[in-house]
Amino acid sequence: MGYALAAAAADAGARVKLISGPVNLEAPARCERVQVESAQQMLDASLDGIGDCDIFIAAAAVADYRPVSVAEHKMKKAKKS
């Protein structure tokens, strides 16, 4: 959906920056694509450019996550009581 929105905005004469995760799609004509790999990179790219835009459209379904903490070693299962 984001690529269709970007193409429609570009067709309407807007200057479009498309921030995209890994996909097998070509960027629509007249759109600048910023390639990202993670949700954090997408957030960073969005925040970096949001001050220069009149309209911001977000259509991403971001699905990656980060653990709160990372164990140094394998954790043993807790025994159920």
N, C-alpha and C positions, 0 to 999 in steps of 0.2 A: 504494500500500500504506500509506503514511503516513497518508492521510486515513481509511482503514478502521481502522487501529490507533487513531487519535485518537477516532473515533466509538465504537469498542468500549470504550475507556477511559472516555470520558464517560458512556456508557450504564451502566458499572459503578460510577459515582459519583465518578470521579476529577476533579480540577480539571486541565484540559488546556490547555497552551499549544502550539499548532501553529505551527512555524516553516516557512514554505513559500516556495518560489521561484514564478516566474510559471506559473500553471496556470489552466485554465478550470473550476475546481471551486469550489463554495461551501464555506465552512468548516462542518464538522459542527456541529449544535446544541450549545450549551453549551461550545464550544471558543473560546479566545482565539487568533486568528491573528495572527502576526507576519509581515509580507510582506517578503521580501528579494529581491535581484536577482543576487547573486554568491555564490560559495563563501565569500569572506572575510566578507561580511555574515552568511551563515548561521553561520559559526564564531563570529563576534562575538556574535550573538544567542543562540547556544547557551551560550557561556561566561558571558554576562551573567545567564542565568537558572538555570544548573545548580546553583548554591549553594542555591537555594530549593526544590529538588525532592527527593522521596523516590526516584523512579524516573525514569531518563532512557532513552528509547527512540529510537534513531537509525535511520531507514529511508530516508535520502536516497541517491541515486546522483548525487553531485555531479560535474559534467563540465566545469567551466570551469577555466582555468589562467592563470597569469601568466608572462611571460617573465622570465628571470633578469636580463637587461639589454635596454634598448631603444636601437636605433641612432638617431642624430640624422638620418642621411641613408640613402638606399637603398644597400644593400650589393651590391657587384658579385660575381658568381659567381666562385669560385676555379677556376683552370684545373687540369684533371686532368693528372697527369704520366704 
